[in-house]
Amino acid sequence: MTNTDAGPWTTEHRLTIRTQIESRPGPLNEATGDRWAEHRKTGLTLIACNCGFTTGWAPAAELPALAELTAQHGGT
């Protein structure tokens, strides 16, 4: 490989953390006819990395510590 050749492709670590949310239609405002959506957290979190690591949806208390994850998979 010379200095002008492109380097090899690599899979970088990139953590993604998602908190699961559930929604439902809120009460009807009879005066306006509007209905707002209500949202709340389910208590489940999913952590995935570009390298292929994933926790699946799991209770946050059961997930690895953020310090451990960043040591293995880089910053968030």
N, C-alpha and C positions, 0 to 999 in steps of 0.2 A: 504494500500500500504506500503510495506517495503522499506528500502533504496536500495534494489537491484532491485526493479521493475522499469521498464522504465516509464517515465512520459507520459502524454497525448500528442497527436499530436495537434499542433496549426498551424494556418496560420499566417506567419510573414508578416509584411509590407515590401515591396521591390518595390520602385518606378522604373519605366522604362519610359524614355522620348525618343520619336522618332520624327525626323523631316522628313516630306515627301519630296521625291526627284522625279523629273520626268526626263526622258532621251529621247534622240533621236540620230539617226545616224548623225554625223557631215559631213562636206563636204568631198568629195573624193579627195585624193591627187593623182592626175593623174600620177605623176612621180613614185610613189611607189605602187599605187593601194590600199593603206591603207585608212581606214575610222575610225576615232576616234569617240567615243561616247561623246556627250555633256550632261552635267547634270546641273540641277538648282533646287533650293528649290522652293516649291509651296507656301510657307507661312503658311502651315498647320502643326500643331504639335499634337501628340497623347501622352497622359500621362495615364499610367495604373499602378495599384498596384496589388501585389499578393493577396490582400484581396478581390479583385473583383471590386474596383473602376476603372472607366475609363472615360475619357473625350470624346472619339471618336476623329476623325480628326476635328480640330477647328483652327481658326486663333489664333496665339500666343497671341495677345493682349486681347483676350477674355478668356484666361485660368486663373485659380487661380494663385496667386503669389507663387513663389517657397518657400518662408518662410511659407506660409499657408499650402502648400502641405507637407513639411517636418515636420511641427508640427503635422499633422494628420497621416502621413504615413511613417515617418522616413526619414533618409537621402537617397540621390540618389547614 
